[in-house]
Amino acid sequence: MARTKKVGLSGKYGARYGRSVKKKVVAIESIKNKKISCPECLNNSVKRVASGIWECKKCGAKMAGKAYKLK
């Protein structure tokens, strides 16, 4: 996937969809792809498995949260 400094994660969409839509996508995807600290083992190893389902890669704990953020 193509990425540049100027457009970041939205570089994979090329010239399609418009700038304002791509800004929203970058904001969501940067939160979604970031590793989050586990509330049980306190490691930075929680990743999103599916929409609203989060799993710690170290201790194996599964949590339910929001679609793009673990709250």
N, C-alpha and C positions, 0 to 999 in steps of 0.2 A: 504494500500500500504506500502511496506517495504521501509524504508529509513535508512541510516546509516550516520555517520559523514563523512566517507571517500568518498562515492559516491553521497550523497545528494539526489536531486530530481530524479536522474537517477537510483536509487535503484529499482524502480518499473519494470525496464527492465531486471533485473537479469543478467545472463551471456550472453545475446544476444546483437547483433549489434556492439560490439567493443567499445573501450575506446574513440576514437576520435569522433565518432558520438555522444556518450553519453555526452561528454564535450560540444558539440555544443547545444544539447538539453537542458542541464542545464542552459547554458547562455541565451537561448531564453526564457525558462519557468520562470526563475527568474525575468526577465524583464516583461514578460507578466502578471504574477500573482501579481506583486507589485502594491500597491495603489498609484495613482498619484494625484497631486493637480489639482483641477478644475480651469480653467482659468476664470470662471465667479464668483464663490462664494469663491474661494481660500481655500477650504477644501481639505483634503487628502481623497477623497471619490470617485475618478474616477476609474471604473473597466471596463475591456474588456467584451463586450456583445457578439460580434462575430468578425470575421476577419475584422479589419479596423473600427469597430464601438465601440465607447467608451461612457459610460454613467456615469453621476454623480449621486450617490445614494442619495445625500442630496437635490440638487436643481432640479434634473431630466433633466438637459441639456444633449443632445446627440451631440457627435462630431464625425467627420470622421478623421481618421489618418492612420498611417501605420499599418500593420498587427499585429506587436508585440510591437510597441511603439506609444505613442501619441505625435505627433510633432506639 
